[in-house]
Amino acid sequence: MTIVLASQSASRKAMLDAAGVPYEARTSSCDEAELKRELIAVPASEIALVLAEAKAMCVSVSMPGRLVLGGDSLVEVGGRLFDKPKDRKEAAEHLRFFSGKEMHLVAAAALLRDGRVTWRHADVAKLRVRQLTDSFIDSYLDSEWPAVSGCVGVFRIEALGVQLFENIEGSHFTVLGMPLLPLLGALREAGEIPA
């Protein structure tokens, strides 16, 4: 069977492709900014789960009977949540703030069928950002901008973004933006992929 991915995320598509999970990608019309404004003083993992569910819900209502996967990633550093940078200047500001700090990257996924949540999971990876010089930040963004403009945390771990960190604890898939191993277990349990 084919699941529906409520996302156009290149990273999530690449993970599903590599894992051999058949899917069809749809764009979700979910208003993430509005939802985030409503989720004040809520832990980052719960925010990511709510957003993953909302993205899947926006697609699920128009696809009866289909299993829809929604996902979301959040970055928290120093008690602050960060969104994707609006422009290169903001990307540099984010990187300067991250310098020398521990980044918590939350990746959440939810499965819905007929508008009902059948499974949800959030995972956290801890990434220690090394001390970043202004000259490194400039050269990094010269190479990686605008590719990282759509990346929360301003990095692609599979590219030059790996140079931002001195230590990473947690699943590689979580860092890429989806708790893939728990998701595969849920898909096996639902009979969507071979057990």
N, C-alpha and C positions, 0 to 999 in steps of 0.2 A: 504494500500500500504506500501511498505518497502522503506525507504530512504537508502542512502549509506553514511556511516560515513567514511570520508577520514582520518582515524586515528586509531591507536591501543591503544589510551589512556585509561587506566583502569578507570580513573575518569569520562571521558566523557561517556564511555560505561555504567558505573554504574548509572549515572544520567538518561540516556535514558531508561535503563532497569527499574529503579524505577518509571519513569514517564509513562511507558507503551508504549513507542514509538518503533515500529518495525523498525529494521535497520539491515544492513549487513555491517560489518567493512572491509575496504580495506586499505592497506598501501599506503600512498602517497609518490611519489618519488621526491617531491619538494625539491630543494636545498635552505633551509632556510638561511644558512650562506651567500650564495651569494646575496640573496635578501636583507638581513640586511645590507650588505656592501653598497648596492646601495641606501639605505634609510637614508642617513645622514641628520641630522637636521630636521627630520620628527617627529611629535608628536607620542608618544608611542601608542596611540589609533589607529592612522592611520597605523602604522607599523603592529600592531596586525591584523587589518582588511586586509591589503595587504597579509600577510602571510596566514590568514585563507582562503582567496579567492584563492591564489596560490595552496594551498594544495588541495582544492576542484577541481580546474581546472585540476590538474595532473590526477585526477581520472575521472572527468567528461568527458574528451575527449574520453575515452575508454568505456563509458557507456551511449550511446545515449538514450534520453528520461527519464533517471533516475534523481531524485532529489538528489544532493550530498551535504553533510554538511561538511564544513571545519571549523576548530577551531584553535585558538592560544591563548596563555597566555604570558604576559610579566610582568616583575617586574622592577619598576623604584624606586630607592632610591637615594636621594641626587643629582638628575639630571643625574644619571648613569643608563643605562639599564643593566640588569644582565641576563645571560643565565644559563642553567642548569650547575651545577659544573662539571668540568672535572674529578675531583678526590676528595677524602676526605679532602686533604689539602686545596684545593680551596673552598670546602664547608665551612670549618672552617673560612677561610678568608672572605667569603661572610657574614657569621653570625656575625663576629666581626665588619664588616662594617655596617651591619644593626642595630646593638645594639643601642638602644635609639633613633632611627630615625623612621620617617613615611615612610612606604612602600606603593607605589601605585601598585596595581595588576590590570592589564588590561586583560580582557577576551573578545575575539571577536569570532564571528561566521558568516559564510556566507553560503548561499544556492545558488547552481548553477544548471542549467539544460541545457544540450547541450552546455556547455562552456560559458553560459551567466549567469551573476549574477542576481538573482531574489530577493534577500534580503541580507542585511548585518547589523550587529549591534555590537557595542562595549560598554562595561560597565567597570566602575572603582570602585574598593573597596579600602578603605584606612585602613591600618593596622598599629597600633602603636606598634613597637617592644620595649619590655621592655629592661632595661639594662641587658645584658647577660654577665655572668662571664666566664672566660676561662674554669673553672671546669664544669660549666653547659654545655658549648658547647661540651666539650669532652664526658661527659656522654650522652648527647643528641645524638651525632653522634655514640657512642657505641651502642645505642639502635636502631637508625633510619637508619644508613648507612648499606647497599647500597639502601634501599627502597626509600630514598629521592634523590638519584642520578639523577633520571629522572624528578625531580620537580624543576621548576623555583622558586626561593625563598627558596629552601632547606627545605621545610616543607610539611607535609600532615596535613591539618587542622583537619581531622577526626581521627588523631592519636596524638602522642606526640607533633606535631607541634603547637597545640593550646597553649602550654606552652611558646611559644616565644612572645606572644602578651599580651598587657595590655588593648587594645581597638581595636574594629573592626567596621568600618562603611561601609555598603554596603551589597549587596546580598550575602547570603551564597553560592549560586550557582556560582556567579562570583568568589568567593574565591576558589571554587573547580575547576574553569577553563572554565566555559561556561555560557553565559547569558541565562539560561534555560527558564525563564518565557517569555521573548520576543521571543525566538525561538519557544516555544510551540504556541504562538499566530500566528507566521508566518506559522507554519505547519498547523494550523487550517484553516487559510485563504487560503492556497494552496490546501486544501482538502485532505491533507495527513493523518490527524488524525481527529476524530469526533469533530464537533463544539459543 
